[in-house]
Amino acid sequence: MLTSSKGTNWTVAGAKARLSEVIERAQSSPQTITKNGKPSVVVVSAEEWQRKIARKGTLAEFLLDSPLRGADLDLERQRDEPRDLPR
């Protein structure tokens, strides 16, 4: 287990052996589980997960609240010939 400012890193074996501790610590900070030395998954509290996935409004609301609304933008379509792309 390695502690950092963003939480704690665990190996898969360490997380498996101390799953209750991983869950307990995830209540206060994200717990990263590494596989082959690389981050694989992050365990977070259910509350944190709900905050992350919460819908923050509709696309229409986003566009209506945009700071560009009412700006005088020239959005005319370009009629240039398409460029050739390598295959």
Biopython code that builds the backbone (N, CA, C, O; Angstrom):
import numpy as np
from Bio.PDB.StructureBuilder import StructureBuilder

atoms = [
    (1, "MET", "N", (0.846, -1.170, 0.000)),
    (1, "MET", "CA", (0.000, 0.000, 0.000)),
    (1, "MET", "C", (0.892, 1.234, 0.000)),
    (1, "MET", "O", (1.857, 1.308, 0.761)),
    (2, "LEU", "N", (0.567, 2.209, -0.859)),
    (2, "LEU", "CA", (1.329, 3.449, -0.971)),
    (2, "LEU", "C", (0.360, 4.613, -0.854)),
    (2, "LEU", "O", (-0.602, 4.690, -1.619)),
    (3, "THR", "N", (0.591, 5.514, 0.080)),
    (3, "THR", "CA", (-0.307, 6.645, 0.295)),
    (3, "THR", "C", (0.200, 7.861, -0.461)),
    (3, "THR", "O", (1.395, 8.155, -0.455)),
    (4, "SER", "N", (-0.726, 8.572, -1.118)),
    (4, "SER", "CA", (-0.393, 9.819, -1.802)),
    (4, "SER", "C", (-1.443, 10.854, -1.438)),
    (4, "SER", "O", (-2.394, 10.551, -0.717)),
    (5, "SER", "N", (-1.273, 12.080, -1.935)),
    (5, "SER", "CA", (-2.231, 13.144, -1.614)),
    (5, "SER", "C", (-3.601, 12.885, -2.221)),
    (5, "SER", "O", (-4.592, 13.460, -1.773)),
    (6, "LYS", "N", (-3.672, 12.025, -3.236)),
    (6, "LYS", "CA", (-4.947, 11.745, -3.886)),
    (6, "LYS", "C", (-5.576, 10.449, -3.397)),
    (6, "LYS", "O", (-6.577, 10.008, -3.962)),
    (7, "GLY", "N", (-5.033, 9.842, -2.388)),
    (7, "GLY", "CA", (-5.590, 8.594, -1.882)),
    (7, "GLY", "C", (-4.502, 7.571, -1.660)),
    (7, "GLY", "O", (-3.359, 7.911, -1.353)),
    (8, "THR", "N", (-4.870, 6.312, -1.819)),
    (8, "THR", "CA", (-3.944, 5.224, -1.554)),
    (8, "THR", "C", (-3.891, 4.291, -2.748)),
    (8, "THR", "O", (-4.907, 4.028, -3.390)),
    (9, "ASN", "N", (-2.697, 3.792, -3.041)),
    (9, "ASN", "CA", (-2.517, 2.805, -4.102)),
    (9, "ASN", "C", (-2.362, 1.431, -3.479)),
    (9, "ASN", "O", (-1.630, 1.265, -2.504)),
    (10, "TRP", "N", (-3.047, 0.450, -4.039)),
    (10, "TRP", "CA", (-3.002, -0.928, -3.576)),
    (10, "TRP", "C", (-2.667, -1.838, -4.745)),
    (10, "TRP", "O", (-3.058, -1.563, -5.879)),
    (11, "THR", "N", (-1.956, -2.903, -4.482)),
    (11, "THR", "CA", (-1.818, -3.955, -5.484)),
    (11, "THR", "C", (-3.106, -4.769, -5.445)),
    (11, "THR", "O", (-3.861, -4.684, -4.477)),
    (12, "VAL", "N", (-3.361, -5.548, -6.477)),
    (12, "VAL", "CA", (-4.552, -6.401, -6.488)),
    (12, "VAL", "C", (-4.524, -7.345, -5.289)),
    (12, "VAL", "O", (-5.530, -7.514, -4.600)),
    (13, "ALA", "N", (-3.372, -7.955, -5.047)),
    (13, "ALA", "CA", (-3.257, -8.899, -3.928)),
    (13, "ALA", "C", (-3.489, -8.196, -2.594)),
    (13, "ALA", "O", (-4.181, -8.726, -1.725)),
    (14, "GLY", "N", (-2.915, -7.008, -2.429)),
    (14, "GLY", "CA", (-3.090, -6.258, -1.189)),
    (14, "GLY", "C", (-4.538, -5.835, -0.979)),
    (14, "GLY", "O", (-5.056, -5.905, 0.136)),
    (15, "ALA", "N", (-5.188, -5.397, -2.052)),
    (15, "ALA", "CA", (-6.592, -4.986, -1.951)),
    (15, "ALA", "C", (-7.484, -6.178, -1.630)),
    (15, "ALA", "O", (-8.436, -6.064, -0.858)),
    (16, "LYS", "N", (-7.169, -7.319, -2.229)),
    (16, "LYS", "CA", (-7.961, -8.530, -1.973)),
    (16, "LYS", "C", (-7.820, -8.963, -0.510)),
    (16, "LYS", "O", (-8.799, -9.331, 0.139)),
    (17, "ALA", "N", (-6.604, -8.911, -0.015)),
    (17, "ALA", "CA", (-6.347, -9.342, 1.360)),
    (17, "ALA", "C", (-6.939, -8.377, 2.387)),
    (17, "ALA", "O", (-7.273, -8.783, 3.501)),
    (18, "ARG", "N", (-7.070, -7.100, 2.015)),
    (18, "ARG", "CA", (-7.539, -6.089, 2.977)),
    (18, "ARG", "C", (-8.733, -5.316, 2.419)),
    (18, "ARG", "O", (-8.819, -4.097, 2.564)),
    (19, "LEU", "N", (-9.652, -6.040, 1.780)),
    (19, "LEU", "CA", (-10.784, -5.405, 1.113)),
    (19, "LEU", "C", (-11.596, -4.518, 2.052)),
    (19, "LEU", "O", (-12.006, -3.424, 1.665)),
    (20, "SER", "N", (-11.831, -4.970, 3.266)),
    (20, "SER", "CA", (-12.596, -4.151, 4.221)),
    (20, "SER", "C", (-11.916, -2.808, 4.458)),
    (20, "SER", "O", (-12.586, -1.781, 4.557)),
    (21, "GLU", "N", (-10.594, -2.813, 4.548)),
    (21, "GLU", "CA", (-9.855, -1.562, 4.752)),
    (21, "GLU", "C", (-9.931, -0.675, 3.511)),
    (21, "GLU", "O", (-10.073, 0.542, 3.622)),
    (22, "VAL", "N", (-9.836, -1.286, 2.333)),
    (22, "VAL", "CA", (-9.954, -0.517, 1.085)),
    (22, "VAL", "C", (-11.306, 0.199, 1.058)),
    (22, "VAL", "O", (-11.382, 1.390, 0.758)),
    (23, "ILE", "N", (-12.371, -0.543, 1.376)),
    (23, "ILE", "CA", (-13.715, 0.039, 1.377)),
    (23, "ILE", "C", (-13.827, 1.147, 2.417)),
    (23, "ILE", "O", (-14.388, 2.207, 2.138)),
    (24, "GLU", "N", (-13.307, 0.911, 3.591)),
    (24, "GLU", "CA", (-13.369, 1.918, 4.656)),
    (24, "GLU", "C", (-12.628, 3.192, 4.254)),
    (24, "GLU", "O", (-13.138, 4.294, 4.456)),
    (25, "ARG", "N", (-11.443, 3.051, 3.693)),
    (25, "ARG", "CA", (-10.658, 4.224, 3.281)),
    (25, "ARG", "C", (-11.298, 4.948, 2.095)),
    (25, "ARG", "O", (-11.152, 6.162, 1.949)),
    (26, "ALA", "N", (-12.008, 4.194, 1.249)),
    (26, "ALA", "CA", (-12.666, 4.805, 0.089)),
    (26, "ALA", "C", (-13.771, 5.768, 0.508)),
    (26, "ALA", "O", (-14.193, 6.610, -0.284)),
    (27, "GLN", "N", (-14.241, 5.650, 1.740)),
    (27, "GLN", "CA", (-15.265, 6.572, 2.230)),
    (27, "GLN", "C", (-14.721, 7.994, 2.348)),
    (27, "GLN", "O", (-15.488, 8.956, 2.300)),
    (28, "SER", "N", (-13.407, 8.132, 2.501)),
    (28, "SER", "CA", (-12.829, 9.468, 2.653)),
    (28, "SER", "C", (-11.925, 9.888, 1.502)),
    (28, "SER", "O", (-11.718, 11.084, 1.296)),
    (29, "SER", "N", (-11.379, 8.931, 0.741)),
    (29, "SER", "CA", (-10.546, 9.301, -0.409)),
    (29, "SER", "C", (-10.485, 8.136, -1.396)),
    (29, "SER", "O", (-10.620, 6.980, -0.996)),
    (30, "PRO", "N", (-10.284, 8.432, -2.679)),
    (30, "PRO", "CA", (-10.219, 7.373, -3.691)),
    (30, "PRO", "C", (-9.079, 6.400, -3.409)),
    (30, "PRO", "O", (-8.007, 6.795, -2.951)),
    (31, "GLN", "N", (-9.328, 5.117, -3.691)),
    (31, "GLN", "CA", (-8.336, 4.066, -3.495)),
    (31, "GLN", "C", (-8.022, 3.454, -4.861)),
    (31, "GLN", "O", (-8.895, 2.861, -5.494)),
    (32, "THR", "N", (-6.786, 3.597, -5.308)),
    (32, "THR", "CA", (-6.381, 3.085, -6.611)),
    (32, "THR", "C", (-5.821, 1.681, -6.456)),
    (32, "THR", "O", (-4.965, 1.429, -5.608)),
    (33, "ILE", "N", (-6.316, 0.772, -7.288)),
    (33, "ILE", "CA", (-5.798, -0.595, -7.294)),
    (33, "ILE", "C", (-4.982, -0.758, -8.570)),
    (33, "ILE", "O", (-5.471, -0.526, -9.676)),
    (34, "THR", "N", (-3.726, -1.163, -8.389)),
    (34, "THR", "CA", (-2.823, -1.304, -9.524)),
    (34, "THR", "C", (-2.693, -2.764, -9.933)),
    (34, "THR", "O", (-2.818, -3.677, -9.117)),
    (35, "LYS", "N", (-2.441, -2.953, -11.214)),
    (35, "LYS", "CA", (-2.209, -4.292, -11.761)),
    (35, "LYS", "C", (-0.948, -4.196, -12.608)),
    (35, "LYS", "O", (-0.858, -3.367, -13.514)),
    (36, "ASN", "N", (0.002, -5.032, -12.313)),
    (36, "ASN", "CA", (1.301, -4.994, -12.998)),
    (36, "ASN", "C", (1.949, -3.611, -12.887)),
    (36, "ASN", "O", (2.591, -3.140, -13.826)),
    (37, "GLY", "N", (1.773, -2.972, -11.734)),
    (37, "GLY", "CA", (2.403, -1.685, -11.479)),
    (37, "GLY", "C", (1.707, -0.482, -12.086)),
    (37, "GLY", "O", (2.181, 0.644, -11.933)),
    (38, "LYS", "N", (0.582, -0.699, -12.776)),
    (38, "LYS", "CA", (-0.123, 0.405, -13.423)),
    (38, "LYS", "C", (-1.524, 0.534, -12.834)),
    (38, "LYS", "O", (-2.152, -0.477, -12.519)),
    (39, "PRO", "N", (-2.026, 1.763, -12.680)),
    (39, "PRO", "CA", (-3.382, 1.937, -12.162)),
    (39, "PRO", "C", (-4.391, 1.168, -13.012)),
    (39, "PRO", "O", (-4.374, 1.259, -14.239)),
    (40, "SER", "N", (-5.259, 0.419, -12.360)),
    (40, "SER", "CA", (-6.248, -0.390, -13.067)),
    (40, "SER", "C", (-7.671, 0.074, -12.772)),
    (40, "SER", "O", (-8.462, 0.282, -13.693)),
    (41, "VAL", "N", (-7.997, 0.236, -11.489)),
    (41, "VAL", "CA", (-9.328, 0.699, -11.090)),
    (41, "VAL", "C", (-9.199, 1.624, -9.888)),
    (41, "VAL", "O", (-8.181, 1.639, -9.196)),
    (42, "VAL", "N", (-10.260, 2.397, -9.658)),
    (42, "VAL", "CA", (-10.312, 3.270, -8.493)),
    (42, "VAL", "C", (-11.592, 2.964, -7.733)),
    (42, "VAL", "O", (-12.673, 2.911, -8.319)),
    (43, "VAL", "N", (-11.466, 2.764, -6.435)),
    (43, "VAL", "CA", (-12.619, 2.523, -5.569)),
    (43, "VAL", "C", (-12.951, 3.846, -4.885)),
    (43, "VAL", "O", (-12.102, 4.455, -4.235)),
    (44, "VAL", "N", (-14.204, 4.277, -5.042)),
    (44, "VAL", "CA", (-14.669, 5.507, -4.394)),
    (44, "VAL", "C", (-15.944, 5.201, -3.619)),
    (44, "VAL", "O", (-16.580, 4.171, -3.841)),
    (45, "SER", "N", (-16.311, 6.090, -2.720)),
    (45, "SER", "CA", (-17.542, 5.902, -1.956)),
    (45, "SER", "C", (-18.746, 5.999, -2.887)),
    (45, "SER", "O", (-18.668, 6.610, -3.953)),
    (46, "ALA", "N", (-19.853, 5.397, -2.479)),
    (46, "ALA", "CA", (-21.085, 5.468, -3.267)),
    (46, "ALA", "C", (-21.528, 6.924, -3.421)),
    (46, "ALA", "O", (-22.024, 7.317, -4.477)),
    (47, "GLU", "N", (-21.351, 7.714, -2.374)),
    (47, "GLU", "CA", (-21.721, 9.133, -2.426)),
    (47, "GLU", "C", (-20.906, 9.874, -3.486)),
    (47, "GLU", "O", (-21.454, 10.652, -4.267)),
    (48, "GLU", "N", (-19.600, 9.629, -3.508)),
    (48, "GLU", "CA", (-18.731, 10.267, -4.506)),
    (48, "GLU", "C", (-19.127, 9.822, -5.907)),
    (48, "GLU", "O", (-19.165, 10.642, -6.825)),
    (49, "TRP", "N", (-19.421, 8.551, -6.086)),
    (49, "TRP", "CA", (-19.815, 8.030, -7.395)),
    (49, "TRP", "C", (-21.108, 8.698, -7.869)),
    (49, "TRP", "O", (-21.208, 9.086, -9.032)),
    (50, "GLN", "N", (-22.088, 8.835, -6.991)),
    (50, "GLN", "CA", (-23.346, 9.480, -7.365)),
    (50, "GLN", "C", (-23.114, 10.932, -7.777)),
    (50, "GLN", "O", (-23.759, 11.420, -8.705)),
    (51, "ARG", "N", (-22.211, 11.619, -7.103)),
    (51, "ARG", "CA", (-21.874, 12.997, -7.490)),
    (51, "ARG", "C", (-21.263, 13.034, -8.881)),
    (51, "ARG", "O", (-21.564, 13.927, -9.673)),
    (52, "LYS", "N", (-20.405, 12.065, -9.180)),
    (52, "LYS", "CA", (-19.717, 12.048, -10.476)),
    (52, "LYS", "C", (-20.670, 11.766, -11.634)),
    (52, "LYS", "O", (-20.511, 12.318, -12.722)),
    (53, "ILE", "N", (-21.666, 10.901, -11.396)),
    (53, "ILE", "CA", (-22.545, 10.510, -12.500)),
    (53, "ILE", "C", (-23.829, 11.332, -12.571)),
    (53, "ILE", "O", (-24.639, 11.138, -13.478)),
    (54, "ALA", "N", (-24.021, 12.238, -11.631)),
    (54, "ALA", "CA", (-25.252, 13.037, -11.610)),
    (54, "ALA", "C", (-25.367, 13.861, -12.885)),
    (54, "ALA", "O", (-24.405, 14.484, -13.335)),
    (55, "ARG", "N", (-26.548, 13.848, -13.444)),
    (55, "ARG", "CA", (-26.814, 14.627, -14.648)),
    (55, "ARG", "C", (-26.810, 16.103, -14.268)),
    (55, "ARG", "O", (-27.395, 16.496, -13.258)),
    (56, "LYS", "N", (-26.163, 16.892, -15.061)),
    (56, "LYS", "CA", (-26.019, 18.307, -14.744)),
    (56, "LYS", "C", (-26.860, 19.168, -15.683)),
    (56, "LYS", "O", (-26.471, 20.287, -16.015)),
    (57, "GLY", "N", (-27.997, 18.657, -16.106)),
    (57, "GLY", "CA", (-28.880, 19.407, -16.997)),
    (57, "GLY", "C", (-28.896, 18.808, -18.388)),
    (57, "GLY", "O", (-28.125, 17.902, -18.706)),
    (58, "THR", "N", (-29.786, 19.329, -19.205)),
    (58, "THR", "CA", (-29.934, 18.839, -20.569)),
    (58, "THR", "C", (-28.996, 19.602, -21.504)),
    (58, "THR", "O", (-28.425, 20.626, -21.130)),
    (59, "LEU", "N", (-28.850, 19.094, -22.706)),
    (59, "LEU", "CA", (-28.048, 19.783, -23.711)),
    (59, "LEU", "C", (-28.659, 21.151, -24.007)),
    (59, "LEU", "O", (-27.938, 22.135, -24.173)),
    (60, "ALA", "N", (-29.980, 21.211, -24.073)),
    (60, "ALA", "CA", (-30.652, 22.487, -24.338)),
    (60, "ALA", "C", (-30.334, 23.505, -23.243)),
    (60, "ALA", "O", (-30.071, 24.671, -23.538)),
    (61, "GLU", "N", (-30.357, 23.072, -21.980)),
    (61, "GLU", "CA", (-30.028, 23.979, -20.875)),
    (61, "GLU", "C", (-28.585, 24.454, -20.968)),
    (61, "GLU", "O", (-28.286, 25.620, -20.711)),
    (62, "PHE", "N", (-27.695, 23.541, -21.339)),
    (62, "PHE", "CA", (-26.288, 23.901, -21.497)),
    (62, "PHE", "C", (-26.133, 24.979, -22.568)),
    (62, "PHE", "O", (-25.433, 25.970, -22.363)),
    (63, "LEU", "N", (-26.789, 24.778, -23.707)),
    (63, "LEU", "CA", (-26.673, 25.739, -24.802)),
    (63, "LEU", "C", (-27.311, 27.082, -24.438)),
    (63, "LEU", "O", (-26.786, 28.137, -24.795)),
    (64, "LEU", "N", (-28.440, 27.043, -23.731)),
    (64, "LEU", "CA", (-29.092, 28.288, -23.323)),
    (64, "LEU", "C", (-28.261, 29.068, -22.312)),
    (64, "LEU", "O", (-28.305, 30.298, -22.288)),
    (65, "ASP", "N", (-27.505, 28.362, -21.481)),
    (65, "ASP", "CA", (-26.669, 29.008, -20.465)),
    (65, "ASP", "C", (-25.281, 29.373, -20.982)),
    (65, "ASP", "O", (-24.482, 29.948, -20.242)),
    (66, "SER", "N", (-24.984, 29.051, -22.223)),
    (66, "SER", "CA", (-23.658, 29.275, -22.783)),
    (66, "SER", "C", (-23.307, 30.760, -22.800)),
    (66, "SER", "O", (-24.145, 31.594, -23.143)),
    (67, "PRO", "N", (-22.075, 31.090, -22.432)),
    (67, "PRO", "CA", (-21.652, 32.492, -22.506)),
    (67, "PRO", "C", (-21.588, 32.994, -23.952)),
    (67, "PRO", "O", (-21.508, 34.201, -24.183)),
    (68, "LEU", "N", (-21.623, 32.080, -24.925)),
    (68, "LEU", "CA", (-21.589, 32.477, -26.331)),
    (68, "LEU", "C", (-22.983, 32.790, -26.877)),
    (68, "LEU", "O", (-23.120, 33.268, -28.003)),
    (69, "ARG", "N", (-24.024, 32.518, -26.069)),
    (69, "ARG", "CA", (-25.386, 32.791, -26.522)),
    (69, "ARG", "C", (-25.526, 34.287, -26.786)),
    (69, "ARG", "O", (-25.204, 35.116, -25.935)),
    (70, "GLY", "N", (-26.003, 34.610, -27.959)),
    (70, "GLY", "CA", (-26.188, 36.012, -28.321)),
    (70, "GLY", "C", (-24.946, 36.648, -28.922)),
    (70, "GLY", "O", (-24.995, 37.789, -29.381)),
    (71, "ALA", "N", (-23.833, 35.922, -28.925)),
    (71, "ALA", "CA", (-22.611, 36.464, -29.526)),
    (71, "ALA", "C", (-22.791, 36.491, -31.041)),
    (71, "ALA", "O", (-23.462, 35.632, -31.612)),
    (72, "ASP", "N", (-22.199, 37.461, -31.667)),
    (72, "ASP", "CA", (-22.315, 37.604, -33.115)),
    (72, "ASP", "C", (-21.240, 36.753, -33.781)),
    (72, "ASP", "O", (-20.177, 37.251, -34.154)),
    (73, "LEU", "N", (-21.532, 35.461, -33.924)),
    (73, "LEU", "CA", (-20.573, 34.537, -34.518)),
    (73, "LEU", "C", (-20.911, 34.298, -35.979)),
    (73, "LEU", "O", (-22.083, 34.171, -36.335)),
    (74, "ASP", "N", (-19.899, 34.237, -36.820)),
    (74, "ASP", "CA", (-20.090, 33.916, -38.230)),
    (74, "ASP", "C", (-19.882, 32.416, -38.393)),
    (74, "ASP", "O", (-18.748, 31.938, -38.425)),
    (75, "LEU", "N", (-20.972, 31.686, -38.493)),
    (75, "LEU", "CA", (-20.894, 30.231, -38.579)),
    (75, "LEU", "C", (-21.225, 29.731, -39.980)),
    (75, "LEU", "O", (-21.783, 28.646, -40.146)),
    (76, "GLU", "N", (-20.879, 30.522, -40.973)),
    (76, "GLU", "CA", (-21.151, 30.145, -42.352)),
    (76, "GLU", "C", (-20.316, 28.926, -42.734)),
    (76, "GLU", "O", (-19.134, 28.834, -42.402)),
    (77, "ARG", "N", (-20.949, 28.006, -43.429)),
    (77, "ARG", "CA", (-20.271, 26.778, -43.839)),
    (77, "ARG", "C", (-19.217, 27.082, -44.890)),
    (77, "ARG", "O", (-19.447, 27.859, -45.817)),
    (78, "GLN", "N", (-18.059, 26.458, -44.731)),
    (78, "GLN", "CA", (-17.007, 26.604, -45.730)),
    (78, "GLN", "C", (-17.317, 25.686, -46.904)),
    (78, "GLN", "O", (-17.720, 24.539, -46.711)),
    (79, "ARG", "N", (-17.135, 26.179, -48.089)),
    (79, "ARG", "CA", (-17.428, 25.409, -49.302)),
    (79, "ARG", "C", (-16.146, 24.960, -50.006)),
    (79, "ARG", "O", (-16.166, 24.668, -51.202)),
    (80, "ASP", "N", (-15.037, 24.903, -49.272)),
    (80, "ASP", "CA", (-13.761, 24.476, -49.846)),
    (80, "ASP", "C", (-13.865, 23.037, -50.333)),
    (80, "ASP", "O", (-14.692, 22.258, -49.860)),
    (81, "GLU", "N", (-13.010, 22.710, -51.286)),
    (81, "GLU", "CA", (-12.924, 21.326, -51.759)),
    (81, "GLU", "C", (-12.350, 20.462, -50.638)),
    (81, "GLU", "O", (-11.450, 20.905, -49.924)),
    (82, "PRO", "N", (-12.850, 19.247, -50.474)),
    (82, "PRO", "CA", (-12.291, 18.373, -49.434)),
    (82, "PRO", "C", (-10.849, 18.006, -49.762)),
    (82, "PRO", "O", (-10.469, 17.934, -50.930)),
    (83, "ARG", "N", (-10.070, 17.782, -48.749)),
    (83, "ARG", "CA", (-8.676, 17.395, -48.972)),
    (83, "ARG", "C", (-8.583, 15.881, -49.078)),
    (83, "ARG", "O", (-9.417, 15.153, -48.539)),
    (84, "ASP", "N", (-7.569, 15.425, -49.773)),
    (84, "ASP", "CA", (-7.332, 13.987, -49.905)),
    (84, "ASP", "C", (-6.645, 13.471, -48.654)),
    (84, "ASP", "O", (-5.674, 14.061, -48.179)),
    (85, "LEU", "N", (-7.149, 12.376, -48.127)),
    (85, "LEU", "CA", (-6.552, 11.745, -46.960)),
    (85, "LEU", "C", (-5.914, 10.429, -47.366)),
    (85, "LEU", "O", (-6.468, 9.705, -48.194)),
    (86, "PRO", "N", (-4.753, 10.107, -46.794)),
    (86, "PRO", "CA", (-4.117, 8.819, -47.118)),
    (86, "PRO", "C", (-4.978, 7.664, -46.610)),
    (86, "PRO", "O", (-5.652, 7.768, -45.585)),
    (87, "ARG", "N", (-4.936, 6.586, -47.342)),
    (87, "ARG", "CA", (-5.725, 5.401, -46.946)),
    (87, "ARG", "C", (-4.897, 4.401, -46.235)),
    (87, "ARG", "O", (-5.403, 3.352, -45.836)),
]
sb = StructureBuilder()
sb.init_structure("model")
sb.init_model(0)
sb.init_chain("A")
sb.init_seg("    ")
for serial, (resi, resn, name, xyz) in enumerate(atoms, 1):
    if name == "N":
        sb.init_residue(resn, " ", resi, " ")
    sb.init_atom(name, np.array(xyz, "f"), 0.0, 1.0, " ", f" {name:<3s}", serial, name[0])
structure = sb.get_structure()
